[in-house]
Amino acid sequence: MTPRLLRTFLAVARCGTATRAAGALNLAQSSVSDQIQLLEDELGLSLFLRSRQGFRLTAAGEALLPYAQDILATTDDALAAMKRVSLSGSRSLVIGTLETIAREVLPTLLADLRQHAPELTLRVDVAGSGHLIQRVLDGNNDIAFCFRKHALDERLVRREFTREQMVMIGPPTAGNDISPSPALAVLASRPFIATEPGCVYRHLFDQAWCGAGLTPPRPIAEVSSIDAIVRLVAAGSGYALVPKIAAQKALERGTVAAVPSSDFDLVATLDMIWRRRRVQPPGLALLLTQFGGANHPLKRDGDHLRHEAPCPL
């Protein structure tokens, strides 16, 4: 069962006819038919029922389907790993992460990682969570650090890295005209700045209001950068809900003020997400061993990350 024959088998199973499969594979129809026949002869089983309407999987074909997908996924992973090594000359690791995590967490984490593997070549891809997860699925990124939002594709694995308190922030003068620990219903009339719909931070913003039985207020501005949102709040443009680590420096400087609410206590889970593989690339395996335990505190660059005991891969 060579990868070539299995790719043809999957194309026919997906397309339903030899003609459409041939177009998808850029082959002649006769070549597709010959390869399917060759695979069936090798296995001694019929994989398809042929009719004028096309090809339909037999019970044997249905049984082969998930194994063929796994074999080809493993083959693709192996080829990608070899290509990365041949291009870099060393072990490599491509990490996808959100802007806040890249700025506040990764510098210390990656410095610790390189102490254990100085030959490791690193690349960091900063983007939104949807893009990062797709890059992991496509095999372009080895791992992504994203706040938890929804259920994942079954081809992915996630492991909790830490939990981060979400905080409501307002301008420095916010406490002057709001009672201590106001209910969210009181805050709903305030101007809010949030990220765009679909972003994990917007999901957390909406979740806070819905959890209190309220309709989320419509933001006066939608901004893709958490950094920019904190700056806008500091300038007096409105209020925002952000991970505490993103606003910690501004809170310490007093350029923004925390606005605790009596019915708001939201914690965001930061996950490590990677592809299911029989064998993980060496760089990813090292990262999972060094930082595989849950409940790491999210600390800023310059603070030391406390290591948990390695988790088995």
Buried (B, 14 or more C-beta within 10 A) or exposed (E): EEBEBBBBBBBBBEBBBBEBBBBBBEBEBEEBBBBBEBBBEEBEBBBBEEEEEBBEBBEBBEEBBEEBBEBBBBBEBBEBBEEBBEEBEBBBBBBBBBBBBBBBBBBBBBEBBEEEBEEBBBEBBBBBBEEBBBBBBEBEBBBBBBBBBEEBEEEBBBBBBBBBEBBBBBBBEBBEEBEEEBBBEBBBEBBBBBBEEEBBBBBBBBBBBEEBEBEBBEBBBBBEEBBBBBBBBBEEBBBBBBBBBBBBEBBEEEBBBEBEBEBBEBEBBBBBBBBEBEEBBBBBBBBBBBBBBBEBEBBEEEEEBEEBEEEEE
